Each structure stands twice: as structure tokens, then as C-alpha cells.
Amino acid sequence: MRSMAVRGINSYNRHDKRRQSQKVHSMSLISLAGRGIRDPRKAVVVIRHKLLSTIGHKNCRPFIVLSRSRTGSNLLISLLNSHPNVYAEGEILSELNGKNYKDILAKAFGKQPFHVKAKGFKIFYYHPIDDKHSGIWDTLSSIDDLHIIHLKRRNILHTLISRKVASIRDIWVVKSTNWHSGADRNEITVNFSIDELSEGFEQTRRWEQEGDDIFKKQPLISIYYEDLVNHREQTFRKITEFLGVRYILPKTNLKKQNTKSMRDTVTNFEALKSAFSETEWHSFFDD
């Protein structure tokens, strides 16, 4: 998987130890409380999880959500966290910032509250972006019981459009509580060169195949964004069965960022559709 990370960058006396651990824990809670000013509900959930983990268990099914940006990973994490027996974190390995990735993994898959039966996080093919020589992928692929939820998007053009639109405003998640503040994104238009799209299509397919290959000896399920949107209950049932937890009706407060058609969003859509009409990517332009 190291090659995936490379290409993505081109686009852990006894009393003293215990006291230090308590100090770090307290500092992290203070930090979370500060963040809570911006997102109170999320801060409460995270703090509650940290506190309950101190008296928890390790008999928990580990999982990762493997994907790339703009494939609905925030939506899936939100749906997973609506389940009382699942706890899913975000991109905890996106950047190491000098930290040992093994310490991060040990914490992520360490002791969990007793109600948590499945614990995981999401990771993109090109993480960590600041250490292309890390052993993260070798380590993950060696965890026998690690369950892989491989999240993909059938129409990669939607992925590339979504990324460009989000990057313009630098707004990557829209919740029902701040929906109106992001409504003007429907006024945004973008354009692409033929080479830009070709590279995006091919790179994404390579990442997907390499992801399937590196985790071929571990439990893996492929989930598609389109099914999360159009067949949510049926798709989420598959995911809960895969993780070994009971099915419940999934919930989320996330909203779709761009509701315009591709034709109305991409200024040179017709020219691009024509250019790709005889290629394997032609179906992406069925708007």
C-alpha cells in the first residue's frame, strides 16, 4: 500500500507514568471542551467515550473505512455513529505530525466502553500525507480480525466535481444546523481539462484495486455511496451484519452539498462528454 501513499502525496518509577498519563488525559479533555464550543454534541460524545473507555473492554471488532475523499465517507461515519454499539472516528492517520502511528493505532483499537462492539476509523488511500515511508499499511494488513469497509463511488466524475466544489469554499461537511450558511454553493460552477479527468478516473480506480488487493486476506465488504443514498436501510443492514452488531434504522444530520446536475455545475460538460464518449468512462456523463 506504500505506493498508494506515494501517489497520493504527488495530487505510546510507575507512579510517574500514571501521573503523566492522567495529565495528558486531562489536557485532552480540556482541549475537547474547547472544541465543544464549535460542535457541542460531538464534544459530548467524544468526552463520554473517553471517560467510559477507562473502565471498558478490548473484546471489540476493529474496522476501518477505506476510501478516498468525496465518496460519502462523512455520511457513512455519521450513520455508523448513530448506532449505539459502534464508534467510528475520522481521519486519525491523515497526518502523523511526528507521532508514532503504532501509538495512534493502539489507542484507536484499545479499551472501549462496554456498549461499543465495533470500533474503527476512516483512512484514505494516500494517508498519511506527511510520511510516505510509514509502515501503516503493512501493519493494518497484518491485523487478522480487521474488518474493511471499502467505500467507493460508482460515478467517479461526481467525486471529482464534489471535491472541486468543496475546495472552492473550503467547506467539506454540511449539517442540517448550518445548511443555510452553505446554500450559496449551488451557485458555484467548475470546469475540468480532459487530462485532469482522465488522471482522476485512472488514479481512483488504481487506488480501489490496490485497496482490495492489500486487504484480500481480511474480511472486506465493498459499499457504494450511491447505495447509501438510494438504498440506505438495505445497505446499512449489510454493514451491521458485517460488523456483527444488530441492525437499527440509521440516522444522520448531514446534507448533500451540491444539489445541481453535473451539466449545470461543469461549464464545459458537453465538451467533456463528447471527449470521453468512446472511452470506458463514458457512462459517468449520463446526467
C-alpha positions as CSV (number, residue, x, y, z in Angstrom):
1,M,0.0,0.0,0.0
2,R,3.1,2.2,0.3
3,S,2.8,3.1,-3.4
4,M,-0.8,4.3,-2.8
5,A,0.6,6.8,-0.2
6,V,3.3,8.0,-2.5
7,R,1.0,8.7,-5.4
8,G,-1.5,10.4,-3.1
9,I,1.1,12.8,-1.9
10,N,2.1,13.8,-5.6
11,S,-2.0,15.2,-6.1
12,Y,3.0,5.1,23.2
13,N,9.4,4.7,38.7
14,R,5.4,3.5,37.6
15,H,3.8,6.4,39.7
16,D,5.3,9.0,37.4
17,K,4.0,7.2,34.3
18,R,0.5,7.0,35.8
19,R,0.6,10.7,36.8
20,Q,1.8,11.7,33.3
21,S,-1.0,9.6,31.7
22,Q,-3.6,11.3,33.8
23,K,-2.2,14.7,33.0
24,V,-2.3,14.0,29.2
25,H,-5.8,12.7,29.6
26,S,-7.0,15.8,31.4
27,M,-5.4,18.0,28.8
28,S,-7.1,16.2,26.0
29,L,-10.5,16.6,27.8
30,I,-9.8,20.3,28.2
31,S,-9.0,20.5,24.5
32,L,-12.1,18.7,23.6
33,A,-14.2,21.0,25.8
34,G,-12.7,23.9,23.9
35,R,-13.7,22.4,20.6
36,G,-17.2,21.8,22.1
37,I,-17.9,25.5,21.7
38,R,-17.9,24.8,17.9
39,D,-19.6,21.4,18.0
40,P,-21.1,20.7,21.4
41,R,-22.9,17.5,20.5
42,K,-19.8,15.9,19.1
43,A,-17.6,17.0,22.0
44,V,-20.1,15.4,24.5
45,V,-19.9,12.1,22.6
46,V,-16.1,12.1,22.4
47,I,-15.7,13.1,26.1
48,R,-18.2,10.4,27.2
49,H,-16.4,7.8,25.1
50,K,-13.0,8.7,26.6
51,L,-14.3,8.5,30.2
52,L,-16.2,5.2,29.7
53,S,-13.2,3.7,28.0
54,T,-11.2,3.8,31.2
55,I,-13.5,1.0,32.6
56,G,-14.2,-0.7,29.3
57,H,-13.1,-3.8,27.4
58,K,-10.9,-4.9,24.5
59,N,-13.2,-7.5,23.1
60,C,-14.3,-5.2,20.3
61,R,-14.4,-5.8,16.5
62,P,-11.8,-3.5,14.8
63,F,-12.7,-1.9,11.4
64,I,-11.6,0.7,9.0
65,V,-13.5,2.6,6.4
66,L,-11.2,2.6,3.4
67,S,-11.8,5.2,0.7
68,R,-10.7,8.5,-0.9
69,S,-12.1,12.0,-0.4
70,R,-15.6,12.9,-1.6
71,T,-17.1,9.4,-1.7
72,G,-19.5,9.8,1.2
73,S,-17.1,8.9,4.0
74,N,-18.5,11.6,6.3
75,L,-22.0,10.3,5.6
76,L,-21.0,6.7,6.4
77,I,-19.2,7.7,9.6
78,S,-22.3,9.7,10.7
79,L,-24.5,6.7,10.0
80,L,-22.2,4.3,11.9
81,N,-22.1,6.7,14.9
82,S,-25.9,6.7,15.0
83,H,-25.6,3.0,16.1
84,P,-25.3,2.6,19.9
85,N,-22.8,-0.3,19.6
86,V,-20.5,1.3,17.0
87,Y,-17.9,4.1,17.4
88,A,-16.2,5.5,14.3
89,E,-13.6,8.1,14.3
90,G,-12.5,10.3,11.4
91,E,-9.1,10.6,9.7
92,I,-6.9,9.9,12.7
93,L,-4.0,8.9,10.4
94,S,-4.2,11.6,7.8
95,E,-1.1,13.3,9.2
96,L,1.3,11.9,11.8
97,N,2.9,15.2,12.8
98,G,5.9,13.3,14.2
99,K,3.8,10.8,16.1
100,N,4.3,7.1,16.0
101,Y,1.4,5.6,14.1
102,K,1.6,2.4,16.3
103,D,0.6,4.6,19.3
104,I,-2.3,6.0,17.4
105,L,-3.5,2.5,16.4
106,A,-3.0,1.2,19.9
107,K,-5.2,4.0,21.2
108,A,-7.8,3.6,18.4
109,F,-8.1,-0.2,19.0
110,G,-7.6,-0.1,22.7
111,K,-10.0,-0.4,25.6
112,Q,-13.6,0.7,24.6
113,P,-16.8,1.4,26.6
114,F,-18.7,-1.8,27.3
115,H,-21.6,-0.8,25.0
116,V,-19.2,-0.5,22.0
117,K,-19.0,-3.7,20.0
118,A,-17.3,-2.4,16.9
119,K,-14.6,0.4,16.8
120,G,-12.9,1.9,13.8
121,F,-11.9,5.0,11.8
122,K,-11.7,6.1,8.3
123,I,-8.5,6.2,6.3
124,F,-7.8,7.4,2.7
125,Y,-5.6,5.5,0.3
126,Y,-3.0,8.3,0.4
127,H,-2.7,8.6,4.2
128,P,-0.6,9.7,6.0
129,I,0.2,12.6,3.7
130,D,3.2,13.7,5.7
131,D,5.1,10.3,5.8
132,K,5.2,8.3,2.6
133,H,7.5,5.7,4.2
134,S,5.4,4.9,7.2
135,G,4.5,1.2,7.9
136,I,0.9,1.9,8.4
137,W,-0.4,-0.1,5.6
138,D,1.7,-3.2,6.3
139,T,0.6,-3.1,9.9
140,L,-3.1,-2.8,9.1
141,S,-2.9,-5.6,6.6
142,S,-1.4,-7.8,9.3
143,I,-4.3,-7.4,11.7
144,D,-6.2,-10.7,11.1
145,D,-9.6,-9.6,12.5
146,L,-9.5,-6.1,11.0
147,H,-12.8,-5.7,9.0
148,I,-12.5,-3.5,5.9
149,I,-15.5,-1.4,4.8
150,H,-14.3,-0.4,1.3
151,L,-16.3,2.7,0.4
152,K,-16.4,3.6,-3.3
153,R,-18.5,5.7,-5.7
154,R,-19.6,4.2,-8.9
155,N,-19.5,7.5,-10.7
156,I,-16.1,9.0,-10.2
157,L,-17.0,12.1,-12.1
158,H,-19.3,13.0,-9.2
159,T,-16.4,12.5,-6.8
160,L,-14.1,14.9,-8.7
161,I,-16.8,17.5,-9.1
162,S,-17.7,17.3,-5.4
163,R,-14.0,17.7,-4.4
164,K,-13.6,20.8,-6.6
165,V,-16.8,22.4,-5.4
166,A,-15.9,21.8,-1.7
167,S,-12.4,23.1,-2.2
168,I,-13.6,26.4,-3.6
169,R,-15.4,27.3,-0.3
170,D,-13.2,25.1,1.9
171,I,-16.4,23.6,3.3
172,W,-16.3,19.8,3.4
173,V,-19.3,18.9,5.6
174,V,-22.8,20.4,5.7
175,K,-25.1,19.6,8.6
176,S,-28.8,20.4,8.9
177,T,-27.9,23.0,11.6
178,N,-25.7,25.1,9.2
179,W,-27.5,24.2,5.9
180,H,-28.4,27.8,5.0
181,S,-24.8,29.0,5.5
182,G,-23.7,26.8,2.7
183,A,-26.6,27.2,0.4
184,D,-24.8,29.5,-1.9
185,R,-22.6,26.6,-3.0
186,N,-25.3,25.8,-5.5
187,E,-24.2,28.9,-7.4
188,I,-20.7,27.5,-7.9
189,T,-19.6,26.3,-11.3
190,V,-16.3,24.5,-12.2
191,N,-14.5,23.2,-15.2
192,F,-12.0,20.4,-16.0
193,S,-9.5,19.6,-18.6
194,I,-9.6,16.2,-20.3
195,D,-6.2,15.3,-18.8
196,E,-7.4,16.3,-15.3
197,L,-10.4,14.0,-15.5
198,S,-8.5,11.1,-17.1
199,E,-5.9,11.2,-14.3
200,G,-8.6,11.4,-11.7
201,F,-10.6,8.5,-13.1
202,E,-7.5,6.3,-13.5
203,Q,-5.9,7.1,-10.2
204,T,-9.2,6.4,-8.3
205,R,-9.5,3.0,-10.0
206,R,-5.9,2.1,-9.2
207,W,-6.4,3.1,-5.5
208,E,-9.6,0.9,-5.3
209,Q,-7.9,-2.1,-6.8
210,E,-4.8,-1.8,-4.6
211,G,-7.1,-1.5,-1.6
212,D,-8.9,-4.7,-2.5
213,D,-5.5,-6.4,-3.1
214,I,-3.8,-5.4,0.1
215,F,-6.7,-6.5,2.3
216,K,-7.6,-9.6,0.3
217,K,-6.9,-11.9,3.3
218,Q,-9.1,-10.0,5.6
219,P,-12.9,-9.6,5.9
220,L,-13.8,-7.0,3.4
221,I,-17.1,-5.5,2.1
222,S,-17.5,-3.1,-0.7
223,I,-20.1,-0.3,-0.2
224,Y,-21.1,2.3,-2.7
225,Y,-22.1,5.9,-2.0
226,E,-25.0,5.7,-4.4
227,D,-26.5,2.8,-2.4
228,L,-26.0,4.7,0.9
229,V,-28.1,7.4,-0.6
230,N,-30.7,5.5,-2.6
231,H,-31.0,2.2,-0.6
232,R,-29.8,3.3,2.8
233,E,-31.6,0.9,5.1
234,Q,-30.8,-2.2,3.0
235,T,-27.1,-1.1,2.7
236,F,-26.7,-0.3,6.4
237,R,-28.2,-3.7,7.2
238,K,-25.3,-5.3,5.3
239,I,-22.8,-3.2,7.1
240,T,-24.2,-4.0,10.6
241,E,-24.2,-7.7,9.7
242,F,-20.6,-7.4,8.6
243,L,-19.6,-5.7,11.8
244,G,-21.6,-8.2,13.9
245,V,-24.0,-5.8,15.5
246,R,-27.8,-5.7,15.5
247,Y,-29.5,-3.7,12.8
248,I,-31.1,-0.4,13.7
249,L,-32.5,2.4,11.5
250,P,-29.5,4.6,10.6
251,K,-29.7,8.4,11.2
252,T,-27.7,11.4,10.1
253,N,-27.9,15.2,10.2
254,L,-25.6,15.6,7.1
255,K,-26.9,17.2,4.0
256,K,-25.8,17.0,0.4
257,Q,-23.6,19.9,-0.6
258,N,-24.2,20.3,-4.2
259,T,-27.8,19.6,-5.5
260,K,-27.3,20.8,-9.1
261,S,-26.9,18.5,-12.0
262,M,-23.5,17.9,-13.4
263,R,-24.4,19.7,-16.6
264,D,-25.3,22.8,-14.6
265,T,-22.2,22.6,-12.4
266,V,-19.5,21.8,-15.0
267,T,-19.3,24.7,-17.5
268,N,-17.6,22.6,-20.2
269,F,-19.7,19.4,-19.5
270,E,-20.8,18.9,-23.1
271,A,-17.3,19.1,-24.5
272,L,-16.0,16.7,-21.9
273,K,-18.9,14.3,-22.5
274,S,-18.0,14.2,-26.2
275,A,-14.3,13.7,-25.5
276,F,-15.0,10.7,-23.3
277,S,-17.8,9.2,-25.4
278,E,-15.6,6.4,-26.8
279,T,-13.8,5.6,-23.6
280,E,-14.5,3.3,-20.6
281,W,-15.6,6.4,-18.7
282,H,-18.4,7.4,-20.9
283,S,-21.2,6.3,-18.5
284,F,-20.0,8.8,-16.0
285,F,-21.5,11.6,-18.1
286,D,-25.1,10.2,-18.0
287,D,-26.5,13.2,-16.2
